[in-house]
């Protein structure tokens, strides 16, 4: 499925989410929340593991995460959390190659933006007081919206006759729209999270969430490359009248 096909189906998905919110409102009080924060993303998968075994060091890339969601009541402590989020993912990598000829050092960064549509089961224990801890887990559909990369390398080669080192640098950057990346538009993952609501009044709460998004499918058509993302998000929540 390409991006144009996803865009065509997106209104249907959003309409389905809206209908779930309306249905939840009919059964009880629906809570809406708006949050923003920071994401920390890395890559996993079998191909990434092979590269790490060869000496490439993959690290986390920091990005932006924002989301709007609604919790539809199911029972006293359980609810269905649906909504939409924009999350920046990707990775950063560093490595070096050393041999008899010389050595090379290189850096690579991938920046990816996703529209995420999670459907989470949320459990909120009934406690007295203004603090309400909660737990959530469920599947996530992610749609890739943009991707870019940058790479740089520094080479040092030793002349075997004069024993003199010669150094030079190379760098490049661009979009991930060529055949080399073979990026998928759709990815599936599972999300788990913990959070807390702090009641300010009967109609407003402050929220704090820590989430982990574990990629179940590869983001690449040719290699096993999966997103692994943490997010820390804060915002406000209020009942939908």
N, C-alpha and C positions, 0 to 999 in steps of 0.2 A: 504494500500500500504506500503510495507516494503522498507528499504533503498536500497536493491539491485535492486528493480524495479524502484526506483527513479533514481538511477545511470544509468540504462539502457535508461531511457527517457531523461536524462539531456542533451545529445548532441543534441537531437531534439529541446529542448527548447532554447538552446544557438544558434542553427542554425536559429531558428525563429527570435531571437533577431538580429542576424547578417543580416538577410534578410531585416528586418525593417530598419536597419541603412543604408543599401545600397539603399533601396527604398527612404528613406528620403533624401539621398545625391542627388538622381536624381531630386528631387523636389526643392531643395534649399540647403543652407549651413547647414550641420549638425555640432553641437558642441559636443565635447567629454570632459568629466571631470573625474578627478581622485581625490578622497578625502579620508581622514582618520580623526579619531576623537575618541570620548568617548561616550559610551552608558550608560544609566541609566535605569535599568529594574526592574520591580516589577510584582507581580501576582495579578490578579483580578478574578472575577467570583463568582458564588453563594456559592460554597463550601469554598472559601477563606473568603467571607464575614461572613459566619457562624463561622469560626474559629476566626476571628477578634472579633466578638461579644462575644466569650468565653474568650477573653483576650490575644490572640496571636497577636503580633505586627509584621506585615510584613513591611519591608523596602526595599529601592532601592539598587541594586547591580551594581557597576561600572564595565564596561568592555571595549572592543575594538570594533570599527566599521570602516570598510574600504569599499569603493565602487568605481566602474567604471561605468559610464553611458554615454548615448548619447541622445541628444535632437534633435528630428526630426521635422522640421518646418511644421506646419499645416496652419498657417495664419500669419498676421503681428505680433500679440502678443502671439499667442498660439503655443504650441509645445507638442510633445509626448515624454516623458522621459522614456527610457528603459535602463536596465542594470542589473548588479549583485552586490551583497554586501555580506560581511561576518560580522555578528553582534553577539556579545555575549549578552545573555539574562540570565534570572533566577531571583532569589530573595534571600533575607536574612530575617530571622525571629527570634524573641526572645520572650520568655514568661516565666511565672512562675505559679506554682500551690501551693496554700497554703491551708492546712486543719488542723484538730486537731492532726494528726500524725506528721506533719512536713511540709516541703516545698521543691519544686524542681525548679531549674532554667535551662533553656535549650536554645541552639542556633542551628539554621539550616541554611545552605547555599546551594543553587542549582546553578550550573554553566552550561549553555546551549549555544551551538554554532549553528548558523543557516546560511545557504545559502539563501539569499533573492533575489527574482526576481520581482521587482516592475514595474508596468506600470502606469505612472502618467501623468495627464494633467497638463502642466506647463503654467502659464500666466506671461508674462514679459511686463509690461507697457512700452511704448515707451517714454523715457525721454532723454533730452540732458545731456551731461556730462559723466564722466567715471563711475558713479554709476548706476547699473541696479538692482533694487529690483525685486523679483519674488515670485510667490506663486505656490504650486504644491499640487495635491491630487490624490489618486487613489488606486486601490487594490494591494495587495502584496501576492505572493505565497512564503511560507517559508518552507525550508527543514531542518529538524534537522540532524546535522552532529555529534554532540557529546554531552554528558551530564555526569556530575559527581555531587556528593553531599558530604557534611560533616556535622556532627552533634555532639554536645556535651551536656552533662547534668550533673548537680551537685545536689545531693540529701542530705538533712539533715533530719534525722528521730529522734524523741524524744522518748526515752525509757519510757513507761508509769509507770514503777516501780521505776526506779532510777532517772528519770527526767534528764537523761544525753543525750546530742545530739550526734548522730553518723553521720558522713559525708562521702560520697564517690562520685567518679566521673566516668562517662562513656563517651566514644567517639567512633565514627566510621566514615568511609568514603569509597567511592567506586564509581562505575559506576551506571548508571540508567538503566541497561539492564536486571534487574530482574522483576518478575511479580508484585512486590509491586508498582512500579512506573507506569507501563502500559503506557509508553510514545508513543505518536503518532509521525509518521515521518513527516506528512504534516500538516501545519497550514495555515489559511488564516487570513488576517488582512486588515485594511485600513490605509493608511498613509497620513498625511497632513504635510506641511512644508512651511517655509518661508526662503528666502535666499537673498543674494546680491552678485553681480559680480562687481569687481573693475578692470576696464580695465587698464592694464599696457602698452599694445601696441595693434596694430591691430590683432596680432596673439596670444595674451596671456592675460588671466584674472585671478585674484585671486578670490576664491570663499569662501563663508561662509554660512552654512546652519544649521537651527534648525528644527528637525523633531520629529514628534510624531507618533508612530506606535501602533494602537489600535487593539488588538486581537479580531477577530470575532468568532473563534472556539477554543475549548479547546485543550490544549496540552496533556491532559490525556484521556485515553480511558474510565476511570471509574468515574472521578470527573470533575467538571466544574472549570478548572484552565486555565486562559488566560493571555498571556503576555501583559504587558503595558510597552512601551519602548520610552524613549526620546534619542535623539542623537544630539550631536554638532559636526559638521564636517567641515574641511577646506581643501582646495586643489587648484588645477589649472584647467583651462578650455581653450581649444583651438579649432579653427575650423578644421574640417576634410576636407582636400584638395582632 
